[in-house]
Amino acid sequence: MASAPSTWGHCSPADGAASAAVTATNTSPEDDDRKVRRREKNRVAAQRSRKKQTQKADKLHEEYECLEQENTVLRREIGKLTEELKHLSETLKEHEKVCPLLLCPLNFVPLPRPDPVAGCLPR
């Protein structure tokens, strides 16, 4: 028993165009207007969204540049402070070698010191 070739699930390009033509003729002018308005509204919303996204990216880029500049300034300050610490440490080390207060054994006798906080309080 021979069966006829099945064309189910297979459409030729002409079939698609014909169905689109049928669909287009079945829509009313109100439906067409509604589609046009909806597409225009969607286009405007998409433009607004892209503009907002671009503004956000620009703002983030500006913030990034400011933070990079601040970081550079802070790194430079760290370098200067590190050099100052090194210089002061060397100066202190040299001073400790000749300091008469550190060389005198009597200076190591503990003396009562006034409480620095008590001196600041009102009497």
N, CA, C and O atoms as a GROMACS GRO file, in nm:
protein
  492
    1MET      N    1   0.084  -0.116   0.000
    1MET     CA    2   0.000   0.000   0.000
    1MET      C    3   0.090   0.124   0.000
    1MET      O    4   0.164   0.147   0.096
    2ALA      N    5   0.086   0.201  -0.103
    2ALA     CA    6   0.170   0.320  -0.116
    2ALA      C    7   0.095   0.439  -0.060
    2ALA      O    8  -0.025   0.457  -0.082
    3SER      N    9   0.170   0.521   0.015
    3SER     CA   10   0.106   0.639   0.072
    3SER      C   11   0.157   0.763  -0.001
    3SER      O   12   0.267   0.764  -0.056
    4ALA      N   13   0.076   0.862   0.001
    4ALA     CA   14   0.113   0.987  -0.065
    4ALA      C   15   0.218   1.058   0.020
    4ALA      O   16   0.213   1.051   0.143
    5PRO      N   17   0.312   1.126  -0.042
    5PRO     CA   18   0.414   1.196   0.034
    5PRO      C   19   0.350   1.301   0.124
    5PRO      O   20   0.263   1.377   0.081
    6SER      N   21   0.396   1.305   0.247
    6SER     CA   22   0.340   1.398   0.344
    6SER      C   23   0.415   1.531   0.338
    6SER      O   24   0.538   1.532   0.325
    7THR      N   25   0.343   1.640   0.347
    7THR     CA   26   0.406   1.773   0.348
    7THR      C   27   0.385   1.840   0.483
    7THR      O   28   0.408   1.960   0.499
    8TRP      N   29   0.341   1.760   0.579
    8TRP     CA   30   0.315   1.818   0.711
    8TRP      C   31   0.446   1.867   0.774
    8TRP      O   32   0.545   1.794   0.774
    9GLY      N   33   0.447   1.988   0.828
    9GLY     CA   34   0.564   2.042   0.894
    9GLY      C   35   0.661   2.109   0.797
    9GLY      O   36   0.761   2.167   0.839
   10HIS      N   37   0.632   2.100   0.669
   10HIS     CA   38   0.722   2.160   0.571
   10HIS      C   39   0.646   2.270   0.498
   10HIS      O   40   0.540   2.246   0.440
   11CYS      N   41   0.702   2.389   0.503
   11CYS     CA   42   0.638   2.502   0.436
   11CYS      C   43   0.735   2.560   0.336
   11CYS      O   44   0.854   2.571   0.363
   12SER      N   45   0.686   2.597   0.225
   12SER     CA   46   0.770   2.666   0.128
   12SER      C   47   0.763   2.815   0.158
   12SER      O   48   0.670   2.860   0.225
   13PRO      N   49   0.860   2.892   0.111
   13PRO     CA   50   0.857   3.036   0.137
   13PRO      C   51   0.729   3.101   0.086
   13PRO      O   52   0.682   3.198   0.145
   14ALA      N   53   0.675   3.050  -0.020
   14ALA     CA   54   0.551   3.107  -0.074
   14ALA      C   55   0.436   3.087   0.025
   14ALA      O   56   0.348   3.172   0.036
   15ASP      N   57   0.438   2.973   0.097
   15ASP     CA   58   0.332   2.948   0.195
   15ASP      C   59   0.338   3.051   0.308
   15ASP      O   60   0.233   3.100   0.352
   16GLY      N   61   0.459   3.085   0.356
   16GLY     CA   62   0.475   3.184   0.462
   16GLY      C   63   0.426   3.320   0.418
   16GLY      O   64   0.359   3.390   0.494
   17ALA      N   65   0.459   3.358   0.298
   17ALA     CA   66   0.416   3.488   0.247
   17ALA      C   67   0.265   3.493   0.232
   17ALA      O   68   0.202   3.595   0.259
   18ALA      N   69   0.208   3.381   0.190
   18ALA     CA   70   0.064   3.376   0.173
   18ALA      C   71  -0.005   3.387   0.309
   18ALA      O   72  -0.107   3.455   0.321
   19SER      N   73   0.049   3.320   0.412
   19SER     CA   74  -0.014   3.328   0.543
   19SER      C   75   0.000   3.467   0.601
   19SER      O   76  -0.090   3.515   0.670
   20ALA      N   77   0.114   3.534   0.575
   20ALA     CA   78   0.131   3.671   0.623
   20ALA      C   79   0.033   3.764   0.554
   20ALA      O   80  -0.021   3.856   0.616
   21ALA      N   81   0.010   3.740   0.426
   21ALA     CA   82  -0.085   3.824   0.352
   21ALA      C   83  -0.225   3.803   0.407
   21ALA      O   84  -0.304   3.897   0.417
   22VAL      N   85  -0.256   3.678   0.443
   22VAL     CA   86  -0.388   3.650   0.498
   22VAL      C   87  -0.402   3.718   0.634
   22VAL      O   88  -0.507   3.774   0.666
   23THR      N   89  -0.296   3.712   0.716
   23THR     CA   90  -0.300   3.774   0.848
   23THR      C   91  -0.314   3.925   0.834
   23THR      O   92  -0.390   3.987   0.908
   24ALA      N   93  -0.240   3.983   0.739
   24ALA     CA   94  -0.245   4.128   0.722
   24ALA      C   95  -0.383   4.173   0.677
   24ALA      O   96  -0.429   4.279   0.718
   25THR      N   97  -0.448   4.094   0.596
   25THR     CA   98  -0.581   4.134   0.549
   25THR      C   99  -0.687   4.113   0.655
   25THR      O  100  -0.796   4.170   0.648
   26ASN      N  101  -0.657   4.030   0.756
   26ASN     CA  102  -0.754   4.003   0.862
   26ASN      C  103  -0.749   4.108   0.973
   26ASN      O  104  -0.837   4.108   1.060
   27THR      N  105  -0.650   4.197   0.974
   27THR     CA  106  -0.641   4.296   1.081
   27THR      C  107  -0.720   4.420   1.043
   27THR      O  108  -0.729   4.458   0.927
   28SER      N  109  -0.777   4.479   1.144
   28SER     CA  110  -0.855   4.600   1.121
   28SER      C  111  -0.764   4.721   1.127
   28SER      O  112  -0.653   4.711   1.178
   29PRO      N  113  -0.807   4.834   1.078
   29PRO     CA  114  -0.726   4.956   1.086
   29PRO      C  115  -0.698   4.995   1.232
   29PRO      O  116  -0.592   5.051   1.261
   30GLU      N  117  -0.792   4.966   1.323
   30GLU     CA  118  -0.768   4.996   1.464
   30GLU      C  119  -0.653   4.912   1.518
   30GLU      O  120  -0.569   4.961   1.593
   31ASP      N  121  -0.651   4.783   1.478
   31ASP     CA  122  -0.541   4.696   1.521
   31ASP      C  123  -0.407   4.745   1.468
   31ASP      O  124  -0.306   4.745   1.538
   32ASP      N  125  -0.409   4.789   1.341
   32ASP     CA  126  -0.287   4.841   1.281
   32ASP      C  127  -0.239   4.966   1.356
   32ASP      O  128  -0.121   4.980   1.385
   33ASP      N  129  -0.333   5.056   1.386
   33ASP     CA  130  -0.298   5.177   1.461
   33ASP      C  131  -0.243   5.141   1.598
   33ASP      O  132  -0.145   5.201   1.644
   34ARG      N  133  -0.306   5.043   1.663
   34ARG     CA  134  -0.262   5.001   1.796
   34ARG      C  135  -0.119   4.946   1.788
   34ARG      O  136  -0.037   4.974   1.875
   35LYS      N  137  -0.090   4.867   1.684
   35LYS     CA  138   0.044   4.812   1.667
   35LYS      C  139   0.147   4.924   1.644
   35LYS      O  140   0.256   4.921   1.700
   36VAL      N  141   0.110   5.021   1.562
   36VAL     CA  142   0.200   5.132   1.534
   36VAL      C  143   0.228   5.211   1.661
   36VAL      O  144   0.343   5.246   1.690
   37ARG      N  145   0.124   5.240   1.737
   37ARG     CA  146   0.140   5.314   1.862
   37ARG      C  147   0.226   5.235   1.961
   37ARG      O  148   0.313   5.291   2.027
   38ARG      N  149   0.199   5.104   1.971
   38ARG     CA  150   0.275   5.020   2.063
   38ARG      C  151   0.424   5.015   2.022
   38ARG      O  152   0.512   5.022   2.108
   39ARG      N  153   0.450   5.003   1.892
   39ARG     CA  154   0.589   4.999   1.845
   39ARG      C  155   0.659   5.133   1.871
   39ARG      O  156   0.775   5.137   1.912
   40GLU      N  157   0.587   5.243   1.847
   40GLU     CA  158   0.644   5.375   1.872
   40GLU      C  159   0.674   5.394   2.021
   40GLU      O  160   0.779   5.444   2.059
   41LYS      N  161   0.580   5.352   2.105
   41LYS     CA  162   0.598   5.362   2.249
   41LYS      C  163   0.718   5.277   2.293
   41LYS      O  164   0.799   5.320   2.376
   42ASN      N  165   0.728   5.158   2.237
   42ASN     CA  166   0.840   5.069   2.270
   42ASN      C  167   0.972   5.128   2.222
   42ASN      O  168   1.074   5.119   2.291
   43ARG      N  169   0.971   5.189   2.102
   43ARG     CA  170   1.093   5.251   2.049
   43ARG      C  171   1.140   5.365   2.139
   43ARG      O  172   1.260   5.377   2.168
   44VAL      N  173   1.046   5.448   2.184
   44VAL     CA  174   1.080   5.560   2.272
   44VAL      C  175   1.132   5.508   2.406
   44VAL      O  176   1.230   5.560   2.460
   45ALA      N  177   1.068   5.405   2.459
   45ALA     CA  178   1.112   5.347   2.586
   45ALA      C  179   1.253   5.288   2.572
   45ALA      O  180   1.335   5.301   2.663
   46ALA      N  181   1.280   5.223   2.461
   46ALA     CA  182   1.412   5.165   2.437
   46ALA      C  183   1.518   5.274   2.427
   46ALA      O  184   1.628   5.260   2.481
   47GLN      N  185   1.485   5.384   2.359
   47GLN     CA  186   1.579   5.497   2.350
   47GLN      C  187   1.607   5.554   2.488
   47GLN      O  188   1.723   5.581   2.523
   48ARG      N  189   1.501   5.572   2.567
   48ARG     CA  190   1.515   5.625   2.702
   48ARG      C  191   1.604   5.533   2.787
   48ARG      O  192   1.689   5.579   2.862
   49SER      N  193   1.581   5.403   2.773
   49SER     CA  194   1.659   5.305   2.850
   49SER      C  195   1.806   5.309   2.808
   49SER      O  196   1.895   5.305   2.894
   50ARG      N  197   1.831   5.316   2.679
   50ARG     CA  198   1.971   5.322   2.632
   50ARG      C  199   2.039   5.450   2.678
   50ARG      O  200   2.156   5.448   2.716
   51LYS      N  201   1.966   5.562   2.675
   51LYS     CA  202   2.022   5.689   2.720
   51LYS      C  203   2.056   5.683   2.868
   51LYS      O  204   2.162   5.729   2.911
   52LYS      N  205   1.965   5.626   2.947
   52LYS     CA  206   1.987   5.614   3.092
   52LYS      C  207   2.109   5.524   3.119
   52LYS      O  208   2.191   5.554   3.206
   53GLN      N  209   2.119   5.416   3.044
   53GLN     CA  210   2.231   5.323   3.062
   53GLN      C  211   2.364   5.392   3.025
   53GLN      O  212   2.465   5.373   3.093
   54THR      N  213   2.362   5.472   2.919
   54THR     CA  214   2.482   5.544   2.878
   54THR      C  215   2.521   5.647   2.984
   54THR      O  216   2.639   5.661   3.016
   55GLN      N  217   2.423   5.719   3.038
   55GLN     CA  218   2.451   5.817   3.144
   55GLN      C  219   2.510   5.749   3.266
   55GLN      O  220   2.604   5.801   3.327
   56LYS      N  221   2.456   5.634   3.303
   56LYS     CA  222   2.508   5.561   3.419
   56LYS      C  223   2.652   5.517   3.394
   56LYS      O  224   2.737   5.526   3.483
   57ALA      N  225   2.680   5.469   3.273
   57ALA     CA  226   2.817   5.426   3.239
   57ALA      C  227   2.911   5.545   3.241
   57ALA      O  228   3.025   5.533   3.289
   58ASP      N  229   2.866   5.660   3.191
   58ASP     CA  230   2.950   5.781   3.193
   58ASP      C  231   2.980   5.823   3.336
   58ASP      O  232   3.093   5.858   3.369
   59LYS      N  233   2.878   5.820   3.420
   59LYS     CA  234   2.896   5.859   3.560
   59LYS      C  235   2.994   5.764   3.630
   59LYS      O  236   3.081   5.809   3.705
   60LEU      N  237   2.982   5.635   3.605
   60LEU     CA  238   3.074   5.538   3.664
   60LEU      C  239   3.217   5.561   3.615
   60LEU      O  240   3.313   5.547   3.691
   61HIS      N  241   3.230   5.596   3.487
   61HIS     CA  242   3.363   5.622   3.432
   61HIS      C  243   3.426   5.745   3.498
   61HIS      O  244   3.544   5.744   3.530
   62GLU      N  245   3.347   5.850   3.517
   62GLU     CA  246   3.397   5.971   3.583
   62GLU      C  247   3.439   5.939   3.727
   62GLU      O  248   3.544   5.984   3.773
   63GLU      N  249   3.356   5.861   3.796
   63GLU     CA  250   3.388   5.822   3.933
   63GLU      C  251   3.518   5.740   3.937
   63GLU      O  252   3.602   5.759   4.025
   64TYR      N  253   3.533   5.651   3.841
   64TYR     CA  254   3.655   5.569   3.830
   64TYR      C  255   3.777   5.659   3.814
   64TYR      O  256   3.878   5.640   3.881
   65GLU      N  257   3.768   5.758   3.724
   65GLU     CA  258   3.881   5.847   3.700
   65GLU      C  259   3.916   5.927   3.826
   65GLU      O  260   4.034   5.945   3.858
   66CYS      N  261   3.813   5.975   3.897
   66CYS     CA  262   3.838   6.050   4.021
   66CYS      C  263   3.907   5.961   4.124
   66CYS      O  264   4.001   6.004   4.191
   67LEU      N  265   3.860   5.838   4.138
   67LEU     CA  266   3.920   5.746   4.234
   67LEU      C  267   4.063   5.711   4.196
   67LEU      O  268   4.148   5.695   4.283
   68GLU      N  269   4.090   5.700   4.068
   68GLU     CA  270   4.227   5.672   4.023
   68GLU      C  271   4.318   5.789   4.060
   68GLU      O  272   4.430   5.768   4.106
   69GLN      N  273   4.270   5.912   4.038
   69GLN     CA  274   4.351   6.030   4.073
   69GLN      C  275   4.375   6.035   4.224
   69GLN      O  276   4.487   6.060   4.269
   70GLU      N  277   4.269   6.010   4.301
   70GLU     CA  278   4.282   6.011   4.447
   70GLU      C  279   4.381   5.903   4.493
   70GLU      O  280   4.462   5.926   4.583
   71ASN      N  281   4.373   5.788   4.431
   71ASN     CA  282   4.462   5.677   4.463
   71ASN      C  283   4.608   5.716   4.436
   71ASN      O  284   4.697   5.685   4.515
   72THR      N  285   4.631   5.784   4.323
   72THR     CA  286   4.766   5.828   4.288
   72THR      C  287   4.819   5.926   4.392
   72THR      O  288   4.934   5.916   4.436
   73VAL      N  289   4.734   6.022   4.431
   73VAL     CA  290   4.774   6.121   4.532
   73VAL      C  291   4.806   6.051   4.664
   73VAL      O  292   4.906   6.082   4.728
   74LEU      N  293   4.721   5.957   4.705
   74LEU     CA  294   4.742   5.887   4.832
   74LEU      C  295   4.869   5.801   4.828
   74LEU      O  296   4.942   5.794   4.928
   75ARG      N  297   4.895   5.737   4.717
   75ARG     CA  298   5.018   5.657   4.705
   75ARG      C  299   5.141   5.747   4.714
   75ARG      O  300   5.241   5.710   4.775
   76ARG      N  301   5.134   5.865   4.653
   76ARG     CA  302   5.244   5.959   4.660
   76ARG      C  303   5.265   6.004   4.805
   76ARG      O  304   5.379   6.014   4.852
   77GLU      N  305   5.156   6.030   4.876
   77GLU     CA  306   5.164   6.071   5.016
   77GLU      C  307   5.222   5.958   5.102
   77GLU      O  308   5.303   5.984   5.192
   78ILE      N  309   5.183   5.836   5.076
   78ILE     CA  310   5.239   5.721   5.149
   78ILE      C  311   5.390   5.715   5.128
   78ILE      O  312   5.466   5.692   5.222
   79GLY      N  313   5.433   5.737   5.004
   79GLY     CA  314   5.576   5.736   4.976
   79GLY      C  315   5.650   5.843   5.054
   79GLY      O  316   5.757   5.818   5.110
   80LYS      N  317   5.593   5.965   5.056
   80LYS     CA  318   5.656   6.075   5.130
   80LYS      C  319   5.661   6.044   5.279
   80LYS      O  320   5.763   6.067   5.344
   81LEU      N  321   5.551   5.994   5.334
   81LEU     CA  322   5.546   5.963   5.477
   81LEU      C  323   5.642   5.850   5.513
   81LEU      O  324   5.703   5.851   5.620
   82THR      N  325   5.655   5.754   5.425
   82THR     CA  326   5.749   5.644   5.448
   82THR      C  327   5.892   5.696   5.452
   82THR      O  328   5.972   5.656   5.537
   83GLU      N  329   5.923   5.786   5.359
   83GLU     CA  330   6.057   5.846   5.358
   83GLU      C  331   6.080   5.929   5.485
   83GLU      O  332   6.188   5.924   5.544
   84GLU      N  333   5.978   6.005   5.527
   84GLU     CA  334   5.991   6.085   5.649
   84GLU      C  335   6.012   5.995   5.771
   84GLU      O  336   6.094   6.025   5.858
   85LEU      N  337   5.938   5.885   5.778
   85LEU     CA  338   5.954   5.790   5.889
   85LEU      C  339   6.095   5.733   5.891
   85LEU      O  340   6.158   5.722   5.996
   86LYS      N  341   6.143   5.698   5.774
   86LYS     CA  342   6.279   5.642   5.764
   86LYS      C  343   6.381   5.745   5.812
   86LYS      O  344   6.471   5.713   5.890
   87HIS      N  345   6.366   5.869   5.767
   87HIS     CA  346   6.459   5.976   5.807
   87HIS      C  347   6.453   6.000   5.957
   87HIS      O  348   6.557   6.010   6.023
   88LEU      N  349   6.331   6.009   6.013
   88LEU     CA  350   6.317   6.035   6.156
   88LEU      C  351   6.370   5.919   6.240
   88LEU      O  352   6.428   5.940   6.347
   89SER      N  353   6.349   5.797   6.193
   89SER     CA  354   6.401   5.680   6.266
   89SER      C  355   6.554   5.682   6.268
   89SER      O  356   6.615   5.654   6.372
   90GLU      N  357   6.614   5.715   6.155
   90GLU     CA  358   6.760   5.724   6.150
   90GLU      C  359   6.811   5.836   6.241
   90GLU      O  360   6.911   5.820   6.310
   91THR      N  361   6.742   5.949   6.240
   91THR     CA  362   6.781   6.062   6.324
   91THR      C  363   6.770   6.023   6.471
   91THR      O  364   6.860   6.055   6.549
   92LEU      N  365   6.663   5.955   6.509
   92LEU     CA  366   6.646   5.912   6.648
   92LEU      C  367   6.754   5.813   6.687
   92LEU      O  368   6.809   5.820   6.797
   93LYS      N  369   6.784   5.721   6.599
   93LYS     CA  370   6.888   5.621   6.628
   93LYS      C  371   7.023   5.688   6.650
   93LYS      O  372   7.097   5.651   6.741
   94GLU      N  373   7.055   5.787   6.568
   94GLU     CA  374   7.181   5.861   6.585
   94GLU      C  375   7.179   5.942   6.715
   94GLU      O  376   7.280   5.950   6.785
   95HIS      N  377   7.066   6.000   6.748
   95HIS     CA  378   7.054   6.079   6.870
   95HIS      C  379   7.068   5.992   6.995
   95HIS      O  380   7.129   6.032   7.094
   96GLU      N  381   7.010   5.873   6.990
   96GLU     CA  382   7.017   5.782   7.107
   96GLU      C  383   7.162   5.748   7.142
   96GLU      O  384   7.193   5.721   7.258
   97LYS      N  385   7.251   5.748   7.043
   97LYS     CA  386   7.392   5.715   7.068
   97LYS      C  387   7.460   5.822   7.153
   97LYS      O  388   7.553   5.791   7.227
   98VAL      N  389   7.416   5.946   7.144
   98VAL     CA  390   7.484   6.057   7.212
   98VAL      C  391   7.396   6.128   7.314
   98VAL      O  392   7.442   6.224   7.376
   99CYS      N  393   7.275   6.085   7.334
   99CYS     CA  394   7.182   6.153   7.424
   99CYS      C  395   7.228   6.140   7.569
   99CYS      O  396   7.239   6.029   7.620
  100PRO      N  397   7.255   6.254   7.638
  100PRO     CA  398   7.300   6.246   7.777
  100PRO      C  399   7.192   6.190   7.870
  100PRO      O  400   7.224   6.129   7.972
  101LEU      N  401   7.066   6.211   7.837
  101LEU     CA  402   6.959   6.159   7.923
  101LEU      C  403   6.953   6.007   7.918
  101LEU      O  404   6.924   5.942   8.018
  102LEU      N  405   6.979   5.952   7.804
  102LEU     CA  406   6.977   5.806   7.792
  102LEU      C  407   7.104   5.741   7.845
  102LEU      O  408   7.103   5.625   7.886
  103LEU      N  409   7.216   5.817   7.847
  103LEU     CA  410   7.344   5.762   7.892
  103LEU      C  411   7.360   5.768   8.044
  103LEU      O  412   7.438   5.691   8.100
  104CYS      N  413   7.290   5.855   8.110
  104CYS     CA  414   7.301   5.871   8.256
  104CYS      C  415   7.218   5.765   8.326
  104CYS      O  416   7.098   5.755   8.301
  105PRO      N  417   7.280   5.682   8.418
  105PRO     CA  418   7.206   5.576   8.485
  105PRO      C  419   7.100   5.629   8.581
  105PRO      O  420   7.003   5.558   8.610
  106LEU      N  421   7.115   5.751   8.632
  106LEU     CA  422   7.016   5.805   8.723
  106LEU      C  423   6.882   5.834   8.653
  106LEU      O  424   6.778   5.843   8.719
  107ASN      N  425   6.885   5.847   8.526
  107ASN     CA  426   6.763   5.878   8.452
  107ASN      C  427   6.669   5.758   8.443
  107ASN      O  428   6.554   5.772   8.401
  108PHE      N  429   6.717   5.641   8.482
  108PHE     CA  430   6.633   5.523   8.473
  108PHE      C  431   6.558   5.496   8.602
  108PHE      O  432   6.490   5.393   8.614
  109VAL      N  433   6.569   5.588   8.699
  109VAL     CA  434   6.492   5.575   8.823
  109VAL      C  435   6.350   5.623   8.793
  109VAL      O  436   6.330   5.735   8.745
  110PRO      N  437   6.252   5.538   8.820
  110PRO     CA  438   6.115   5.580   8.787
  110PRO      C  439   6.069   5.696   8.875
  110PRO      O  440   6.084   5.692   8.997
  111LEU      N  441   6.014   5.796   8.813
  111LEU     CA  442   5.962   5.913   8.882
  111LEU      C  443   5.810   5.914   8.866
  111LEU      O  444   5.757   5.875   8.762
  112PRO      N  445   5.740   5.960   8.970
  112PRO     CA  446   5.594   5.969   8.953
  112PRO      C  447   5.560   6.076   8.850
  112PRO      O  448   5.613   6.188   8.854
  113ARG      N  449   5.473   6.041   8.760
  113ARG     CA  450   5.432   6.134   8.656
  113ARG      C  451   5.289   6.176   8.681
  113ARG      O  452   5.207   6.095   8.726
  114PRO      N  453   5.256   6.303   8.653
  114PRO     CA  454   5.117   6.345   8.669
  114PRO      C  455   5.031   6.278   8.561
  114PRO      O  456   5.076   6.249   8.451
  115ASP      N  457   4.907   6.254   8.599
  115ASP     CA  458   4.813   6.191   8.505
  115ASP      C  459   4.776   6.293   8.398
  115ASP      O  460   4.721   6.398   8.432
  116PRO      N  461   4.803   6.265   8.271
  116PRO     CA  462   4.775   6.364   8.168
  116PRO      C  463   4.626   6.393   8.150
  116PRO      O  464   4.589   6.504   8.110
  117VAL      N  465   4.543   6.298   8.180
  117VAL     CA  466   4.398   6.319   8.167
  117VAL      C  467   4.348   6.407   8.280
  117VAL      O  468   4.261   6.492   8.258
  118ALA      N  469   4.400   6.388   8.402
  118ALA     CA  470   4.356   6.468   8.516
  118ALA      C  471   4.390   6.615   8.496
  118ALA      O  472   4.316   6.701   8.544
  119GLY      N  473   4.498   6.646   8.427
  119GLY     CA  474   4.537   6.783   8.403
  119GLY      C  475   4.442   6.856   8.309
  119GLY      O  476   4.438   6.979   8.307
  120CYS      N  477   4.366   6.782   8.231
  120CYS     CA  478   4.274   6.843   8.134
  120CYS      C  479   4.135   6.865   8.194
  120CYS      O  480   4.056   6.942   8.138
  121LEU      N  481   4.104   6.800   8.304
  121LEU     CA  482   3.972   6.810   8.361
  121LEU      C  483   3.955   6.939   8.441
  121LEU      O  484   4.051   6.985   8.504
  122PRO      N  485   3.836   6.999   8.441
  122PRO     CA  486   3.813   7.121   8.519
  122PRO      C  487   3.813   7.089   8.668
  122PRO      O  488   3.775   6.980   8.709
  123ARG      N  489   3.858   7.187   8.748
  123ARG     CA  490   3.867   7.165   8.893
  123ARG      C  491   3.759   7.236   8.965
  123ARG      O  492   3.751   7.228   9.088
   0.00000   0.00000   0.00000
